[in-house]
Amino acid sequence: MQAVPPAWQQRLHKVIYESDTPAGKAFDIVLLACILTSILVVMLDSVDSLHSRYGGLFFVLEWAFTILFTIEYILRLVCIRKPVRFVFSLLGVIDLLALIPSYLSFLFAGAQSLLVLRALRLLRIFRIFRLVHFISEMRFLTVAIGRSLRKISIFILFVLTCVIILGSVIYLVEDHNAGFTSIPQSVYWSIVTITTVGYGDVAPVTPLGKFIASFIMLLGYGIIAVPTGIVTTEMAHAYREKGHSTHVCPGCGHEGHDTDAEFCKICGTKL
């Protein structure tokens, strides 16, 4: 028989993890505003003119947000019965990655390490992925994309086969002086053309080469629509099957339970 957590822990869990209560919604809105503001601060600090004028302010704000997110991360671990599961979950890892760069900055010193620090600070963009805490519809979108991966993988393999064949053909047809100096170079041109990017650095000059290029361009427009159709179809299926509640397991933090579920399907904790 599972022990009943203290009342304060239950209240804290409802505020932090449950988004269908007034306190939970308020917490989510405040946290969302902090996440977006922290990302904005990092972006503005990367502008040299703003950094030279407000660098000190940006530094203070960045550390204020870091301390705030650290407290929030600790509270998430405190109010859940199985914190280890949350730590190694996808959202738990992302939350941790959002904190690590600031604390790692203490380990680097000197002018040469500034480039490393800038690279580490880019990891703070992971904070934006924490928006999935507030967008319940993201769950069924993830399911739809996951179901589409196999079909899209087969489609990409087909496209890769096409560009290799067409690149090899254009290599045989076109003169090397036009830029088709090798099969890899020709495959590169084929990929650029079929994706409708068209840099213009390599272009066919013979009538047959132009005909092949026209065929690849038209093929590219048709190819663009295929992945969209696959994902859209799976999204429709996932939406029809969607019947999950917004409750979060107080034991392991797992989401996406059925509306009539009484126990967590991961750890068995009563919801």
PyMOL commands that set and color helices and strands:
alter all, ss='L'
color gray80, all
select helices_A, chain A and resi 7-17+22-45+48-78+83-87+90-107+111-133+138-173+176-178+183-194+207-241
alter helices_A, ss='H'
color red, helices_A
deselect
rebuild
show_as cartoon
